[in-house]
């Protein structure tokens, strides 16, 4: 399993943080040690918990995306627009 980890140098040490969860932090003298430490932290979290994907319902304008994709009226409008566009003189 792969996770996005941000690594940066702070006061002579390397810090590795889990992207999106800055509280998951490892600090070490070398980049490799910081990455090994954050890997250990992540392994412990996964061992004691469960990683799941949760769908969030779309709201607002995003909820309309694809809603009318099969509407034959819109299909005809789109085809007419493309036909008109293609008939325009090219520069």
N, C-alpha and C positions, 0 to 999 in steps of 0.2 A: 504494500500500500504506500502511496506517495503523498507527501504533504508539502505545501509551499512554506518555506522557511526563509525569513529575512535575516541575513547575517551582516553585521556592521561592527566597526571597531569603536570602542568607547574607552578613553583613558588607558590605553595600552592593553586592554582586554578585548576579546571578541564576544559579542552577544548574538545569540540566535533566538529569534522569536517566531512563533507559529503565526503565519499570516492570518489576520482577522482575529487573533486571540493574543494580544500582547502580554497577558498575564502568564502565558506559557513561555517561560524564559530560561535560557541557559547562558552562563557566562564562564569563560575559560581563558587561559593565556594564549591558546592557539585556535585558529579557525576550526581545525579538525576536532579538537577536544570539545569545543562548543557544539559542533554538529553531533558528535557522539553523545554528548550529555542530553541534548534535546531529543535525540532518537530514543534514549533510555526513558525520558519523561513520557514521550508519546506512547511507547510500548506499555508502560505501566498504566497509563490512562485507558488504553484500549483493553488491556487485560482486566481492569476493574470496572469497565463500563461497556457501552454498546454504541457503535457508530452507525447511525441510520440517516437516510435521506428523507427529508420531509418536503412535500409539495406545499407551496403557499399559493392560495387562490389569487388569480390575477384580479386587479381592481382598476377602475378608471378606464382610460383609453386603451391600456394594455389588454383589458378583457375583451376588446373588440377584435383583436388581431386574429384573422382567419375565420371569424364568425360567419362572414358572408362569402367565403371562398367558393362555394358551389352554387351561388346564385346565378342563374342563367342570364338575368338582366344585366348584372355587372359584367359577366363574361362578354356579352355582346357590346356593351359600352367600351370595355377595354379593347376589344378587337377593332372597333370603329376608330378609337383614338390611335392605335398603332397604325392602322391603314392610312389615316390622315397624316400622321407623322412621316411615314415612309413615302408618301406622295409629295412631300415638300421638297423643293429643289435643294440639292446639296451644295455646299460652298467649297 
